Amino acid sequence: MSGLSDLHSKLTAIAERLPTIRSVCTNEESTKLFLVLPVLNALGYDVTDPTVVQPEFAADFRDGLCDRVDYAILRDGVPVIAVECKKVAADLTSNRGQLRAYFTALQSVRLGILTNGLRFEFFVDVENANIMDDEPFVTLDMEAATERAIPADVLEALGTLTRTGFEPLAIAEIAERRLISRRLRTAVMQEVREPSDELCRVLLRSAQIENVRKSKIASVYSSMVRNAFEEAFVLPVMELLRTRPSGTENAASPATDAAVRQIITTDRELAVYRYVCRRLAFLASDEHQFAAIEHVHYKDYLGKFAIYYRSINKGRLFDFIEGGDGFDRFIFPEPIGEISTSTMADIDQPLRAIFSLRIRELGSAQASGGPVLQKMLA
């Protein structure tokens, strides 16, 4: 085994141990020892060799002061990578400034790594030479790796950061492409959710509709452009997700076989599921939430249709009961409760709130229900 497959294997092995190891990481030092150093080692940097990885490396250009970066990774005795560590699960965004100062102080450093043991953010200086960029060009989420494979594009980027693959010029080019691609995706997602007047006019001209008043774009055409995006891009993806197996549940016992055979999933129930996936794609606040839609599934019961995220019980979004009078029932967890409506758009706000909450809960067991949900709905 070699190359990316070897790296993937090593990182996966670390991720498998993460739930157990995390519980004993109560401070920064234990985070470094049990969570950070194994990842550096997986990237090919021998943490037992002080000529490769040196702890508490002086990184300050101010006279009379001596700040130290947690680890400096050396090449031919010169620091090329600065690693700053925080205690497990600490907020990284608020600590980027500290790493940026070390990055600037160590003129030879070409890569900065900021980590709390669970997330590893990798920074370069694409925008301005020797000034660390504001956002990482790649992030390794080890906590997410406990549940699913590391994304191929992340693994490919990490391959250029290993000891054998480290080439600063190549990394800078890759980082620039990734950063620009991310910004473009963000811009496109924003346009899909709320099309700008400029985009609406461009598309309307393509449809041979010109000289449209701004008020009519806001009242009529903006929603039409949004629906066109949905039909052209989101629906095919959601249809593909719908045809995938909805996840394996516990095998049914013989006693339930007869009941299962009586269950018929109706077109209306499938339409509700497709609507949920489709709307969540537009309501998602970031790429993490958009990617999580893949884990939204359904399970049909006698008398109700459940839609859930990852777990049928802990991840329940709502139960759907088809109404015979045109008014369907959507039963959300408390404090939302039951919504009876003939218009599915009425569930958008509670759907977004409960979906965001479920992502938090299933990613962190300490999240609570009612008060958190009430705050999100406020």
N, C-alpha and C positions, 0 to 999 in steps of 0.2 A: 504494500500500500504506500502511495506517495502523493505528493502535491496536495491538491484541494481535498481529496478523499481522506488523506491522512489527517489534515487539519480538522476536517469535519468530525472525524471519529474522535479525536482528542477533545474537542470542545463539547461534543455530545456526552462524552463520559463525565466531564466536569459538571455539565448541566444535570445529569442524572443524580449526582450526589448533592446538588445544590439544596434541595429542601431540608436535608438533614444537617448539612454544614452551616447553613444560614442561621440556624437557631443558636449556635454557639458563638457567632460573630457579634459580640456585644460592644465592640469599640473599634477604633480605626486600625489598631495594630493587628487584631485578629482578622479583620477584613482583608488587610494586606496579605497576611500569612496564608489564610485558607481559601480566599476567593480571587485575589488579584494575581499573586505569583503563579498559581497554576495556569492562568490564561496566558501570561507572558511566556511561560515555559512552553505552552502549546504552540505559540507563535515562533518558537525556535530559539528563544533567548534563554540561555542557561543561567538560571537565577542563582546557582551556586558558584558561579564564576565572577569574581569582582571586576575582571577586565571586560566583562560583557554587561552586567547589571550592577550598578553601584547605588546603594541607598544613601539618602540624605546628602544629595549632591549640591554643593554651593551654587546658588543661582541668583546673584544680585550684583548689579552694577553700581550700587550706591556705596560711597565710602562709609566705613564704620558700621555697616550693617551686613548681616550674612543670612539671608533667607535661603532655605534649602528645599529643593524639590524632592518629593518622596523617593523617586528612582530616576536615574539617568541611564539610558541604554547607550553604550559606547561602541564606536567603530574606530579601530586603530587609536584608541585612547581618547577619542574626541566624542563628546555627547551629541547624538543625532536624534534621540527621542527623549522627551521629558514626560514622566508619568506622575500625575498628582492623584492621590487617593483620599477618599472620604469614607466615613463609617458607613456600614451597610444601609442601603436605602435612603441615604442623605440626598437632598435636592442638589442636582448637578448644575442647573442653570445659574444659580446664585453664586457658584464657585468658579465659573469660567474666567472671571477676571484675574484670579490668583494664578491660574495656569498661563493666562496670557502674559502676565508679568514675567514669569519664568521663561516663557518662549522668547520674549524679547531680550531678556538678559543673557540667555545662552545663544549667542549668534550662530553657532553651528547646528542648532537644533532645527530639524525639518519636519518633525511630527510631534504633536502633543496628544497625550491620552489622559482623559479625565474619567474617573470611575468611582463608583460606590460599591463595587464588587458584583452588582447585579447588571448594571448598564456600563458599557465602555464606549465613550465618545471619542472619536478620532478627528483631530484638527490639523489643518495645514495653513499656509499663508498665500492663498490664491489671490485675494483682493489686493494686499500690499505686502511686499517682501519683508520678512522678519516680523510681521505683525499678525498674530494669530487671527484667523477668521472668526466671525461672530457665531457661526453655526458649524456643527460637525459635518464632515462630508460622508461619514458612515457611522452607524451606531450598532454595536453588538448588544443585543438584549438577551442575557443569559437566562433571565427568569422566563421569558417567552420560550426559550429553547428547551425548557423542561416539558413543554406541552406540544411543540411542533418543531419541525426541522428549521434550521437556520436558513433564511432566504438565500437563493443561489447568488443573487447580485451582491449581497453582503459578504458571503463567503468568498466570492471572486475578488472583491475589494480587499478583504483581509489577506488574501493570498499575496498581494503586493506589499504587505506590511510585515511579512515574516522575515526572519534573519536572512534567509537565502534569496528572498525576492525583493528586498528593500532597495529601491532605486528612487531617490528623491524626485528627479525630473519626471519619471513615469507616474509617480504618485500624484504629483501636482496636476498632470494632465487628466488623470482619472478623477481626482477630486473636483476639478473645474467642471467636467462633464456631469458629474453626479449632482453638484450643487445647482447648476443651471437647469438640469432636468427636473430636480425637485421643485424649483421655483416655477417652472413652466407648469408642472402638474398642479401646484397650488393655485396658480392663476386660472388654469382651465377649470378646476373644481369650483372656484369662486364664480366663474362665468356660467357654469352649468347651473349652480344654485340660484344665482341672481344675475341674469344676463345684463350687461351694461348697454346703455343706449347705443354706443359705438358698434358693439357686436351685433345688436339687433338690426341696425341700419345696414351693415355689411350683408347680413344674411337675407334681409328683406330685398336688397338690391339684386342679390342672386336669384331671388324668387320673382324678380321683375315688379317689385313694389317700391315705389320711390316717393319722395316728398311727403313723408309721414310726420305728423305733428308729435312732439315729445309726449304730450298728454295721452295720445292714442297708443304710443309704445308702452307707456306705463300701464294703461288700463286694459289693453287688448293683446298686443303683440309680444310683450315680455313673457307672459305665461305660455303663449303658443311656441315661442322659441325654446322655453324650458321643456315643454312636452316633446318637442322635436328632438332635443338632446336625449331625452329619456327613451324615446322609441328607437333612435338610431344607435345609441351606445349602451345604455343600461339594461334595457330589456333582453337583448341577446345574452348578456352575461348572467343575468338573473335566471333566465331560462336554462342555461347550462348548469347553474348551481341547483336548480330545482330537480334536474334529472339525475343528480348525484345521489348516492345513498344518504339518507338523513342521519347516519350515525347508528351505531349498534347499541341497543338497549339490552337489558337483561333478558335472557331467553324466556319466552312465555311458557308457563306451566301447562300441562294437559288440561287443567281445569278451565283455563282461559281460552283455549283454542276455539271453542264454539263461539264465544263472544267475538273474538277477533274476526272470524269468518263472516259475522253479520255486519261488520263495519264497512261502510262504503264512503270513501272520500269523495265529496261532491265537487262539481265544477266551481261552485261558489266558495267553498273552503280553500280550494287551490288558488282561486283568484285573490282571496284575502292574504294568503301566504306570499303570492307574487307581489301584491301591493306593499306588504310590509318590507320585503327585500328592496323593492324599487324605491320606496320612500326613504328608507334608511340610507340608501346610497346618496340621496340628495340632502338628508338631514345630518349626515355625518359631519362632525366638526373638524376632523383631521384624517390623515391616511390610516392611522391606527384603527379608528372606528370603521372606516370603509373596509379595511381588510377583515375586520371582525364579522362582517355580514356573512362571510362564507360559513360561519359556524351557527347561523340561524337556521333552525330546522323546525319540523312540525311532527306532531303525533296525533293520530285520530283516535277518538274514543267513542263509545256509544253515547250520543247526546251532546258531545262537545269536541272541539278541535283546538288543540293546544299548540301554541307557537312559543319556542324557547331558544335561549342562547346557551349552547354547549351542554347544559344539564337540564333534563326534563323537569326536575324539581327545583333545584337551587337557581336555575337559569330561566325560570318561567317568565315570559313577557306578558302574555294574557291568554285567556280561554275565549274562544269564539263560539257563539251559539247562533245558528242561522234562524232568523225570524220569518214567520210566514206572512206577516203583514207589511213586509218591506223594511221593518226596523230590526236590525241585527243587534245582538248583545256582545259587547266586548268587556270581559271581566278582568280588570287589572288588579294587581296586588294593592293592598291598602298603602297609603291613604287615598289612592285614586278611586278604586272601587269600580262599579259597573257603569258603562256608557252605552246607552241605547240610542242608535242613530241610523239614519238611512244614507248618511254621507260619510264615507270612510275617512275623508279629510279631517273629520272631528277627532280622530285618534292620534293625529300627528304629534302634538305636543306631549301627551302622556307616553306615546311610543318612544319618542326620542329620550325622554327622561328616564324611563325604565331600562331602555337599552344601554344608556350611559352608565346607569347604576349597576346593571348586571356585569358589564365589562369591568367595573371597579371591584365588585364583590368577588368575582371569580378570579381576578388577578391578585387580590389581597383579601385574605380571609377576615381581616379585622373591620372591613366596611360594615356599616349598620344599615338597616332598612328605612323605616318610617321617617324619622327626622331628616335624613339625608335626602330622601325622595321629595319630601315637602319643600325643602330648600331649593331643589332643582326645578320644581314646578312653579315656584314663586315668581 
